[in-house]
Amino acid sequence: MLRCPNCRGKQIGKIGSHDYYCWSCCIELTVSGDQINVHQIESDGSLSSLDDLFTLEERRL
């Protein structure tokens, strides 16, 4: 089961073939291989990477 690396929550919704959304902390997750990339959704709809806030181990599936 996919867990959010930010809040460790399980309320994850699928929004694309490799894209997910955490309903607990409102961030977007993209799965690439065995790694999760974390993005903040900006007010204009663009995405800003939050990957630098997490270790590789925290972002691993």
CHARMM internal coordinates of N, CA and C (Angstrom, degrees):
IC EDIT
DIST 1 N 1 CA 1.4469
DIST 1 CA 1 C 1.5227
ANGL 1 N 1 CA 1 C 109.46
DIST 1 C 2 N 1.2924
ANGL 1 CA 1 C 2 N 115.95
DIHE 1 N 1 CA 1 C 2 N 136.87
DIST 2 N 2 CA 1.4553
ANGL 1 C 2 N 2 CA 123.28
DIHE 1 CA 1 C 2 N 2 CA 179.51
DIST 2 CA 2 C 1.5283
ANGL 2 N 2 CA 2 C 109.78
DIHE 1 C 2 N 2 CA 2 C -75.97
DIST 2 C 3 N 1.3344
ANGL 2 CA 2 C 3 N 115.56
DIHE 2 N 2 CA 2 C 3 N 131.74
DIST 3 N 3 CA 1.4654
ANGL 2 C 3 N 3 CA 122.15
DIHE 2 CA 2 C 3 N 3 CA 175.56
DIST 3 CA 3 C 1.5173
ANGL 3 N 3 CA 3 C 108.61
DIHE 2 C 3 N 3 CA 3 C -120.70
DIST 3 C 4 N 1.3070
ANGL 3 CA 3 C 4 N 115.28
DIHE 3 N 3 CA 3 C 4 N 144.71
DIST 4 N 4 CA 1.4563
ANGL 3 C 4 N 4 CA 120.98
DIHE 3 CA 3 C 4 N 4 CA 178.06
DIST 4 CA 4 C 1.5377
ANGL 4 N 4 CA 4 C 109.35
DIHE 3 C 4 N 4 CA 4 C -70.32
DIST 4 C 5 N 1.3376
ANGL 4 CA 4 C 5 N 118.43
DIHE 4 N 4 CA 4 C 5 N 127.63
DIST 5 N 5 CA 1.4646
ANGL 4 C 5 N 5 CA 119.47
DIHE 4 CA 4 C 5 N 5 CA 178.55
DIST 5 CA 5 C 1.5340
ANGL 5 N 5 CA 5 C 112.79
DIHE 4 C 5 N 5 CA 5 C -70.44
DIST 5 C 6 N 1.3230
ANGL 5 CA 5 C 6 N 117.61
DIHE 5 N 5 CA 5 C 6 N -17.10
DIST 6 N 6 CA 1.4630
ANGL 5 C 6 N 6 CA 121.38
DIHE 5 CA 5 C 6 N 6 CA -179.37
DIST 6 CA 6 C 1.5286
ANGL 6 N 6 CA 6 C 111.68
DIHE 5 C 6 N 6 CA 6 C -82.25
DIST 6 C 7 N 1.3134
ANGL 6 CA 6 C 7 N 117.37
DIHE 6 N 6 CA 6 C 7 N -57.08
DIST 7 N 7 CA 1.4749
ANGL 6 C 7 N 7 CA 120.71
DIHE 6 CA 6 C 7 N 7 CA -175.34
DIST 7 CA 7 C 1.5286
ANGL 7 N 7 CA 7 C 112.62
DIHE 6 C 7 N 7 CA 7 C -106.68
DIST 7 C 8 N 1.3298
ANGL 7 CA 7 C 8 N 117.08
DIHE 7 N 7 CA 7 C 8 N -4.75
DIST 8 N 8 CA 1.4792
ANGL 7 C 8 N 8 CA 123.75
DIHE 7 CA 7 C 8 N 8 CA -177.87
DIST 8 CA 8 C 1.5231
ANGL 8 N 8 CA 8 C 111.84
DIHE 7 C 8 N 8 CA 8 C 64.44
DIST 8 C 9 N 1.3352
ANGL 8 CA 8 C 9 N 117.01
DIHE 8 N 8 CA 8 C 9 N 15.54
DIST 9 N 9 CA 1.4549
ANGL 8 C 9 N 9 CA 121.75
DIHE 8 CA 8 C 9 N 9 CA -179.97
DIST 9 CA 9 C 1.5181
ANGL 9 N 9 CA 9 C 112.59
DIHE 8 C 9 N 9 CA 9 C -76.30
DIST 9 C 10 N 1.3305
ANGL 9 CA 9 C 10 N 115.15
DIHE 9 N 9 CA 9 C 10 N 163.18
DIST 10 N 10 CA 1.4540
ANGL 9 C 10 N 10 CA 122.39
DIHE 9 CA 9 C 10 N 10 CA -179.90
DIST 10 CA 10 C 1.5210
ANGL 10 N 10 CA 10 C 112.40
DIHE 9 C 10 N 10 CA 10 C -111.05
DIST 10 C 11 N 1.3311
ANGL 10 CA 10 C 11 N 117.89
DIHE 10 N 10 CA 10 C 11 N 3.42
DIST 11 N 11 CA 1.4654
ANGL 10 C 11 N 11 CA 121.17
DIHE 10 CA 10 C 11 N 11 CA -179.35
DIST 11 CA 11 C 1.5216
ANGL 11 N 11 CA 11 C 108.88
DIHE 10 C 11 N 11 CA 11 C -84.72
DIST 11 C 12 N 1.3335
ANGL 11 CA 11 C 12 N 114.93
DIHE 11 N 11 CA 11 C 12 N 73.83
DIST 12 N 12 CA 1.4525
ANGL 11 C 12 N 12 CA 122.92
DIHE 11 CA 11 C 12 N 12 CA -175.95
DIST 12 CA 12 C 1.5216
ANGL 12 N 12 CA 12 C 108.76
DIHE 11 C 12 N 12 CA 12 C -110.91
DIST 12 C 13 N 1.3246
ANGL 12 CA 12 C 13 N 116.80
DIHE 12 N 12 CA 12 C 13 N 129.26
DIST 13 N 13 CA 1.4552
ANGL 12 C 13 N 13 CA 121.88
DIHE 12 CA 12 C 13 N 13 CA 177.25
DIST 13 CA 13 C 1.5170
ANGL 13 N 13 CA 13 C 110.23
DIHE 12 C 13 N 13 CA 13 C -112.15
DIST 13 C 14 N 1.3161
ANGL 13 CA 13 C 14 N 116.54
DIHE 13 N 13 CA 13 C 14 N 143.48
DIST 14 N 14 CA 1.4615
ANGL 13 C 14 N 14 CA 121.38
DIHE 13 CA 13 C 14 N 14 CA 179.29
DIST 14 CA 14 C 1.5239
ANGL 14 N 14 CA 14 C 109.00
DIHE 13 C 14 N 14 CA 14 C -86.56
DIST 14 C 15 N 1.3460
ANGL 14 CA 14 C 15 N 117.07
DIHE 14 N 14 CA 14 C 15 N 128.08
DIST 15 N 15 CA 1.4647
ANGL 14 C 15 N 15 CA 121.02
DIHE 14 CA 14 C 15 N 15 CA -179.18
DIST 15 CA 15 C 1.5274
ANGL 15 N 15 CA 15 C 111.95
DIHE 14 C 15 N 15 CA 15 C -119.76
DIST 15 C 16 N 1.3094
ANGL 15 CA 15 C 16 N 117.98
DIHE 15 N 15 CA 15 C 16 N -2.41
DIST 16 N 16 CA 1.4570
ANGL 15 C 16 N 16 CA 123.20
DIHE 15 CA 15 C 16 N 16 CA 179.01
DIST 16 CA 16 C 1.5101
ANGL 16 N 16 CA 16 C 109.45
DIHE 15 C 16 N 16 CA 16 C -165.85
DIST 16 C 17 N 1.3307
ANGL 16 CA 16 C 17 N 116.95
DIHE 16 N 16 CA 16 C 17 N -178.13
DIST 17 N 17 CA 1.4576
ANGL 16 C 17 N 17 CA 119.27
DIHE 16 CA 16 C 17 N 17 CA -177.01
DIST 17 CA 17 C 1.5274
ANGL 17 N 17 CA 17 C 112.69
DIHE 16 C 17 N 17 CA 17 C -63.41
DIST 17 C 18 N 1.3393
ANGL 17 CA 17 C 18 N 117.55
DIHE 17 N 17 CA 17 C 18 N -33.31
DIST 18 N 18 CA 1.4649
ANGL 17 C 18 N 18 CA 121.38
DIHE 17 CA 17 C 18 N 18 CA 178.23
DIST 18 CA 18 C 1.5287
ANGL 18 N 18 CA 18 C 111.58
DIHE 17 C 18 N 18 CA 18 C -129.52
DIST 18 C 19 N 1.3260
ANGL 18 CA 18 C 19 N 116.56
DIHE 18 N 18 CA 18 C 19 N 12.38
DIST 19 N 19 CA 1.4639
ANGL 18 C 19 N 19 CA 121.58
DIHE 18 CA 18 C 19 N 19 CA -174.61
DIST 19 CA 19 C 1.5233
ANGL 19 N 19 CA 19 C 111.28
DIHE 18 C 19 N 19 CA 19 C -113.97
DIST 19 C 20 N 1.3317
ANGL 19 CA 19 C 20 N 114.54
DIHE 19 N 19 CA 19 C 20 N 139.21
DIST 20 N 20 CA 1.4583
ANGL 19 C 20 N 20 CA 121.71
DIHE 19 CA 19 C 20 N 20 CA -177.94
DIST 20 CA 20 C 1.5174
ANGL 20 N 20 CA 20 C 109.27
DIHE 19 C 20 N 20 CA 20 C -134.92
DIST 20 C 21 N 1.3274
ANGL 20 CA 20 C 21 N 115.59
DIHE 20 N 20 CA 20 C 21 N 162.68
DIST 21 N 21 CA 1.4648
ANGL 20 C 21 N 21 CA 122.01
DIHE 20 CA 20 C 21 N 21 CA -179.71
DIST 21 CA 21 C 1.5228
ANGL 21 N 21 CA 21 C 108.58
DIHE 20 C 21 N 21 CA 21 C -132.52
DIST 21 C 22 N 1.3282
ANGL 21 CA 21 C 22 N 116.20
DIHE 21 N 21 CA 21 C 22 N 130.61
DIST 22 N 22 CA 1.4567
ANGL 21 C 22 N 22 CA 120.83
DIHE 21 CA 21 C 22 N 22 CA 177.09
DIST 22 CA 22 C 1.5254
ANGL 22 N 22 CA 22 C 108.53
DIHE 21 C 22 N 22 CA 22 C -90.77
DIST 22 C 23 N 1.3123
ANGL 22 CA 22 C 23 N 116.35
DIHE 22 N 22 CA 22 C 23 N 116.14
DIST 23 N 23 CA 1.4652
ANGL 22 C 23 N 23 CA 121.73
DIHE 22 CA 22 C 23 N 23 CA -179.63
DIST 23 CA 23 C 1.5268
ANGL 23 N 23 CA 23 C 112.18
DIHE 22 C 23 N 23 CA 23 C -74.87
DIST 23 C 24 N 1.3208
ANGL 23 CA 23 C 24 N 117.38
DIHE 23 N 23 CA 23 C 24 N -17.14
DIST 24 N 24 CA 1.4697
ANGL 23 C 24 N 24 CA 120.35
DIHE 23 CA 23 C 24 N 24 CA -179.67
DIST 24 CA 24 C 1.5244
ANGL 24 N 24 CA 24 C 112.17
DIHE 23 C 24 N 24 CA 24 C -78.23
DIST 24 C 25 N 1.3329
ANGL 24 CA 24 C 25 N 117.26
DIHE 24 N 24 CA 24 C 25 N -43.65
DIST 25 N 25 CA 1.4633
ANGL 24 C 25 N 25 CA 119.23
DIHE 24 CA 24 C 25 N 25 CA -176.59
DIST 25 CA 25 C 1.5290
ANGL 25 N 25 CA 25 C 113.16
DIHE 24 C 25 N 25 CA 25 C -121.49
DIST 25 C 26 N 1.3315
ANGL 25 CA 25 C 26 N 117.03
DIHE 25 N 25 CA 25 C 26 N 6.17
DIST 26 N 26 CA 1.4761
ANGL 25 C 26 N 26 CA 122.95
DIHE 25 CA 25 C 26 N 26 CA 171.19
DIST 26 CA 26 C 1.5259
ANGL 26 N 26 CA 26 C 114.13
DIHE 25 C 26 N 26 CA 26 C 60.32
DIST 26 C 27 N 1.3350
ANGL 26 CA 26 C 27 N 116.68
DIHE 26 N 26 CA 26 C 27 N 46.38
DIST 27 N 27 CA 1.4527
ANGL 26 C 27 N 27 CA 120.29
DIHE 26 CA 26 C 27 N 27 CA 173.49
DIST 27 CA 27 C 1.5204
ANGL 27 N 27 CA 27 C 109.16
DIHE 26 C 27 N 27 CA 27 C -121.17
DIST 27 C 28 N 1.3243
ANGL 27 CA 27 C 28 N 115.93
DIHE 27 N 27 CA 27 C 28 N 159.04
DIST 28 N 28 CA 1.4521
ANGL 27 C 28 N 28 CA 121.51
DIHE 27 CA 27 C 28 N 28 CA 179.69
DIST 28 CA 28 C 1.5194
ANGL 28 N 28 CA 28 C 109.20
DIHE 27 C 28 N 28 CA 28 C -101.37
DIST 28 C 29 N 1.3228
ANGL 28 CA 28 C 29 N 115.95
DIHE 28 N 28 CA 28 C 29 N 140.65
DIST 29 N 29 CA 1.4580
ANGL 28 C 29 N 29 CA 122.67
DIHE 28 CA 28 C 29 N 29 CA -179.16
DIST 29 CA 29 C 1.5217
ANGL 29 N 29 CA 29 C 108.35
DIHE 28 C 29 N 29 CA 29 C -121.45
DIST 29 C 30 N 1.3194
ANGL 29 CA 29 C 30 N 116.76
DIHE 29 N 29 CA 29 C 30 N 137.42
DIST 30 N 30 CA 1.4522
ANGL 29 C 30 N 30 CA 122.07
DIHE 29 CA 29 C 30 N 30 CA 175.30
DIST 30 CA 30 C 1.5145
ANGL 30 N 30 CA 30 C 107.96
DIHE 29 C 30 N 30 CA 30 C -122.12
DIST 30 C 31 N 1.3301
ANGL 30 CA 30 C 31 N 116.88
DIHE 30 N 30 CA 30 C 31 N 127.83
DIST 31 N 31 CA 1.4556
ANGL 30 C 31 N 31 CA 122.08
DIHE 30 CA 30 C 31 N 31 CA -179.80
DIST 31 CA 31 C 1.5216
ANGL 31 N 31 CA 31 C 108.56
DIHE 30 C 31 N 31 CA 31 C -95.61
DIST 31 C 32 N 1.3183
ANGL 31 CA 31 C 32 N 115.62
DIHE 31 N 31 CA 31 C 32 N 125.66
DIST 32 N 32 CA 1.4561
ANGL 31 C 32 N 32 CA 122.78
DIHE 31 CA 31 C 32 N 32 CA 177.69
DIST 32 CA 32 C 1.5239
ANGL 32 N 32 CA 32 C 107.64
DIHE 31 C 32 N 32 CA 32 C -131.96
DIST 32 C 33 N 1.3274
ANGL 32 CA 32 C 33 N 116.17
DIHE 32 N 32 CA 32 C 33 N 103.69
DIST 33 N 33 CA 1.4615
ANGL 32 C 33 N 33 CA 120.22
DIHE 32 CA 32 C 33 N 33 CA -175.42
DIST 33 CA 33 C 1.5123
ANGL 33 N 33 CA 33 C 109.77
DIHE 32 C 33 N 33 CA 33 C 67.55
DIST 33 C 34 N 1.3337
ANGL 33 CA 33 C 34 N 117.07
DIHE 33 N 33 CA 33 C 34 N -121.25
DIST 34 N 34 CA 1.4699
ANGL 33 C 34 N 34 CA 120.90
DIHE 33 CA 33 C 34 N 34 CA 178.86
DIST 34 CA 34 C 1.5229
ANGL 34 N 34 CA 34 C 111.39
DIHE 33 C 34 N 34 CA 34 C -106.59
DIST 34 C 35 N 1.3254
ANGL 34 CA 34 C 35 N 116.62
DIHE 34 N 34 CA 34 C 35 N 19.82
DIST 35 N 35 CA 1.4622
ANGL 34 C 35 N 35 CA 121.54
DIHE 34 CA 34 C 35 N 35 CA -176.91
DIST 35 CA 35 C 1.5228
ANGL 35 N 35 CA 35 C 111.02
DIHE 34 C 35 N 35 CA 35 C -122.64
DIST 35 C 36 N 1.3329
ANGL 35 CA 35 C 36 N 115.74
DIHE 35 N 35 CA 35 C 36 N 144.91
DIST 36 N 36 CA 1.4583
ANGL 35 C 36 N 36 CA 122.51
DIHE 35 CA 35 C 36 N 36 CA 176.87
DIST 36 CA 36 C 1.5226
ANGL 36 N 36 CA 36 C 108.40
DIHE 35 C 36 N 36 CA 36 C -105.99
DIST 36 C 37 N 1.3271
ANGL 36 CA 36 C 37 N 116.84
DIHE 36 N 36 CA 36 C 37 N 128.74
DIST 37 N 37 CA 1.4593
ANGL 36 C 37 N 37 CA 121.98
DIHE 36 CA 36 C 37 N 37 CA 172.69
DIST 37 CA 37 C 1.5240
ANGL 37 N 37 CA 37 C 107.20
DIHE 36 C 37 N 37 CA 37 C -101.13
DIST 37 C 38 N 1.3316
ANGL 37 CA 37 C 38 N 116.02
DIHE 37 N 37 CA 37 C 38 N 134.51
DIST 38 N 38 CA 1.4622
ANGL 37 C 38 N 38 CA 122.31
DIHE 37 CA 37 C 38 N 38 CA -172.41
DIST 38 CA 38 C 1.5298
ANGL 38 N 38 CA 38 C 109.20
DIHE 37 C 38 N 38 CA 38 C -110.97
DIST 38 C 39 N 1.3484
ANGL 38 CA 38 C 39 N 115.70
DIHE 38 N 38 CA 38 C 39 N 133.19
DIST 39 N 39 CA 1.4596
ANGL 38 C 39 N 39 CA 120.66
DIHE 38 CA 38 C 39 N 39 CA -177.72
DIST 39 CA 39 C 1.5248
ANGL 39 N 39 CA 39 C 110.34
DIHE 38 C 39 N 39 CA 39 C -134.04
DIST 39 C 40 N 1.3250
ANGL 39 CA 39 C 40 N 114.79
DIHE 39 N 39 CA 39 C 40 N 142.73
DIST 40 N 40 CA 1.4634
ANGL 39 C 40 N 40 CA 121.61
DIHE 39 CA 39 C 40 N 40 CA 171.52
DIST 40 CA 40 C 1.5171
ANGL 40 N 40 CA 40 C 107.32
DIHE 39 C 40 N 40 CA 40 C -95.05
DIST 40 C 41 N 1.3141
ANGL 40 CA 40 C 41 N 117.10
DIHE 40 N 40 CA 40 C 41 N 138.02
DIST 41 N 41 CA 1.4566
ANGL 40 C 41 N 41 CA 121.73
DIHE 40 CA 40 C 41 N 41 CA 177.84
DIST 41 CA 41 C 1.5267
ANGL 41 N 41 CA 41 C 108.23
DIHE 40 C 41 N 41 CA 41 C -90.52
DIST 41 C 42 N 1.3337
ANGL 41 CA 41 C 42 N 116.03
DIHE 41 N 41 CA 41 C 42 N 119.40
DIST 42 N 42 CA 1.4535
ANGL 41 C 42 N 42 CA 121.77
DIHE 41 CA 41 C 42 N 42 CA -178.59
DIST 42 CA 42 C 1.5246
ANGL 42 N 42 CA 42 C 110.65
DIHE 41 C 42 N 42 CA 42 C -81.79
DIST 42 C 43 N 1.3207
ANGL 42 CA 42 C 43 N 117.18
DIHE 42 N 42 CA 42 C 43 N 166.68
DIST 43 N 43 CA 1.4713
ANGL 42 C 43 N 43 CA 121.65
DIHE 42 CA 42 C 43 N 43 CA -177.16
DIST 43 CA 43 C 1.5275
ANGL 43 N 43 CA 43 C 113.02
DIHE 42 C 43 N 43 CA 43 C -62.67
DIST 43 C 44 N 1.3490
ANGL 43 CA 43 C 44 N 117.76
DIHE 43 N 43 CA 43 C 44 N -24.88
DIST 44 N 44 CA 1.4613
ANGL 43 C 44 N 44 CA 120.79
DIHE 43 CA 43 C 44 N 44 CA 178.27
DIST 44 CA 44 C 1.5301
ANGL 44 N 44 CA 44 C 112.67
DIHE 43 C 44 N 44 CA 44 C -89.41
DIST 44 C 45 N 1.3386
ANGL 44 CA 44 C 45 N 116.40
DIHE 44 N 44 CA 44 C 45 N 2.98
DIST 45 N 45 CA 1.4602
ANGL 44 C 45 N 45 CA 121.61
DIHE 44 CA 44 C 45 N 45 CA 178.25
DIST 45 CA 45 C 1.5144
ANGL 45 N 45 CA 45 C 114.17
DIHE 44 C 45 N 45 CA 45 C 92.86
DIST 45 C 46 N 1.3125
ANGL 45 CA 45 C 46 N 117.69
DIHE 45 N 45 CA 45 C 46 N -7.03
DIST 46 N 46 CA 1.4620
ANGL 45 C 46 N 46 CA 120.57
DIHE 45 CA 45 C 46 N 46 CA 178.39
DIST 46 CA 46 C 1.5315
ANGL 46 N 46 CA 46 C 109.61
DIHE 45 C 46 N 46 CA 46 C -76.79
DIST 46 C 47 N 1.3229
ANGL 46 CA 46 C 47 N 115.30
DIHE 46 N 46 CA 46 C 47 N 165.47
DIST 47 N 47 CA 1.4596
ANGL 46 C 47 N 47 CA 121.27
DIHE 46 CA 46 C 47 N 47 CA -179.41
DIST 47 CA 47 C 1.5206
ANGL 47 N 47 CA 47 C 110.37
DIHE 46 C 47 N 47 CA 47 C -111.52
DIST 47 C 48 N 1.3284
ANGL 47 CA 47 C 48 N 116.24
DIHE 47 N 47 CA 47 C 48 N 139.01
DIST 48 N 48 CA 1.4596
ANGL 47 C 48 N 48 CA 122.60
DIHE 47 CA 47 C 48 N 48 CA 174.29
DIST 48 CA 48 C 1.5240
ANGL 48 N 48 CA 48 C 107.58
DIHE 47 C 48 N 48 CA 48 C -116.98
DIST 48 C 49 N 1.3110
ANGL 48 CA 48 C 49 N 116.52
DIHE 48 N 48 CA 48 C 49 N 131.55
DIST 49 N 49 CA 1.4636
ANGL 48 C 49 N 49 CA 120.97
DIHE 48 CA 48 C 49 N 49 CA -178.20
DIST 49 CA 49 C 1.5246
ANGL 49 N 49 CA 49 C 111.00
DIHE 48 C 49 N 49 CA 49 C -69.13
DIST 49 C 50 N 1.3162
ANGL 49 CA 49 C 50 N 115.03
DIHE 49 N 49 CA 49 C 50 N 137.81
DIST 50 N 50 CA 1.4624
ANGL 49 C 50 N 50 CA 122.19
DIHE 49 CA 49 C 50 N 50 CA 174.25
DIST 50 CA 50 C 1.5288
ANGL 50 N 50 CA 50 C 110.68
DIHE 49 C 50 N 50 CA 50 C -115.83
DIST 50 C 51 N 1.3397
ANGL 50 CA 50 C 51 N 116.74
DIHE 50 N 50 CA 50 C 51 N 12.19
DIST 51 N 51 CA 1.4606
ANGL 50 C 51 N 51 CA 121.36
DIHE 50 CA 50 C 51 N 51 CA -175.87
DIST 51 CA 51 C 1.5197
ANGL 51 N 51 CA 51 C 112.91
DIHE 50 C 51 N 51 CA 51 C -58.00
DIST 51 C 52 N 1.3377
ANGL 51 CA 51 C 52 N 117.21
DIHE 51 N 51 CA 51 C 52 N -33.55
DIST 52 N 52 CA 1.4630
ANGL 51 C 52 N 52 CA 120.02
DIHE 51 CA 51 C 52 N 52 CA -177.45
DIST 52 CA 52 C 1.5277
ANGL 52 N 52 CA 52 C 113.12
DIHE 51 C 52 N 52 CA 52 C -69.48
DIST 52 C 53 N 1.3239
ANGL 52 CA 52 C 53 N 117.89
DIHE 52 N 52 CA 52 C 53 N -9.64
DIST 53 N 53 CA 1.4686
ANGL 52 C 53 N 53 CA 121.70
DIHE 52 CA 52 C 53 N 53 CA 178.38
DIST 53 CA 53 C 1.5256
ANGL 53 N 53 CA 53 C 112.72
DIHE 52 C 53 N 53 CA 53 C -87.00
DIST 53 C 54 N 1.3400
ANGL 53 CA 53 C 54 N 116.46
DIHE 53 N 53 CA 53 C 54 N -8.79
DIST 54 N 54 CA 1.4621
ANGL 53 C 54 N 54 CA 121.09
DIHE 53 CA 53 C 54 N 54 CA -175.32
DIST 54 CA 54 C 1.5234
ANGL 54 N 54 CA 54 C 110.30
DIHE 53 C 54 N 54 CA 54 C -126.88
DIST 54 C 55 N 1.3278
ANGL 54 CA 54 C 55 N 116.33
DIHE 54 N 54 CA 54 C 55 N 147.19
DIST 55 N 55 CA 1.4607
ANGL 54 C 55 N 55 CA 120.16
DIHE 54 CA 54 C 55 N 55 CA 175.29
DIST 55 CA 55 C 1.5332
ANGL 55 N 55 CA 55 C 108.21
DIHE 54 C 55 N 55 CA 55 C -75.40
DIST 55 C 56 N 1.3210
ANGL 55 CA 55 C 56 N 116.20
DIHE 55 N 55 CA 55 C 56 N 163.45
DIST 56 N 56 CA 1.4612
ANGL 55 C 56 N 56 CA 120.38
DIHE 55 CA 55 C 56 N 56 CA 176.45
DIST 56 CA 56 C 1.5236
ANGL 56 N 56 CA 56 C 110.80
DIHE 55 C 56 N 56 CA 56 C -60.13
DIST 56 C 57 N 1.3193
ANGL 56 CA 56 C 57 N 116.18
DIHE 56 N 56 CA 56 C 57 N -36.82
DIST 57 N 57 CA 1.4778
ANGL 56 C 57 N 57 CA 119.82
DIHE 56 CA 56 C 57 N 57 CA 179.40
DIST 57 CA 57 C 1.5417
ANGL 57 N 57 CA 57 C 111.45
DIHE 56 C 57 N 57 CA 57 C -64.03
DIST 57 C 58 N 1.3182
ANGL 57 CA 57 C 58 N 117.07
DIHE 57 N 57 CA 57 C 58 N -38.56
DIST 58 N 58 CA 1.4569
ANGL 57 C 58 N 58 CA 121.53
DIHE 57 CA 57 C 58 N 58 CA 178.78
DIST 58 CA 58 C 1.5280
ANGL 58 N 58 CA 58 C 111.69
DIHE 57 C 58 N 58 CA 58 C -67.65
DIST 58 C 59 N 1.3296
ANGL 58 CA 58 C 59 N 117.03
DIHE 58 N 58 CA 58 C 59 N -27.04
DIST 59 N 59 CA 1.4596
ANGL 58 C 59 N 59 CA 121.38
DIHE 58 CA 58 C 59 N 59 CA -177.86
DIST 59 CA 59 C 1.5314
ANGL 59 N 59 CA 59 C 113.18
DIHE 58 C 59 N 59 CA 59 C -97.56
DIST 59 C 60 N 1.3174
ANGL 59 CA 59 C 60 N 117.16
DIHE 59 N 59 CA 59 C 60 N 5.43
DIST 60 N 60 CA 1.4616
ANGL 59 C 60 N 60 CA 121.03
DIHE 59 CA 59 C 60 N 60 CA -179.86
DIST 60 CA 60 C 1.5234
ANGL 60 N 60 CA 60 C 110.22
DIHE 59 C 60 N 60 CA 60 C -87.45
DIST 60 C 61 N 1.3364
ANGL 60 CA 60 C 61 N 115.52
DIHE 60 N 60 CA 60 C 61 N 142.35
DIST 61 N 61 CA 1.4725
ANGL 60 C 61 N 61 CA 120.32
DIHE 60 CA 60 C 61 N 61 CA 178.47
DIST 61 CA 61 C 1.4972
ANGL 61 N 61 CA 61 C 111.45
DIHE 60 C 61 N 61 CA 61 C -72.41
END
COOR INIT
IC SEED 1 N 1 CA 1 C
IC BUILD
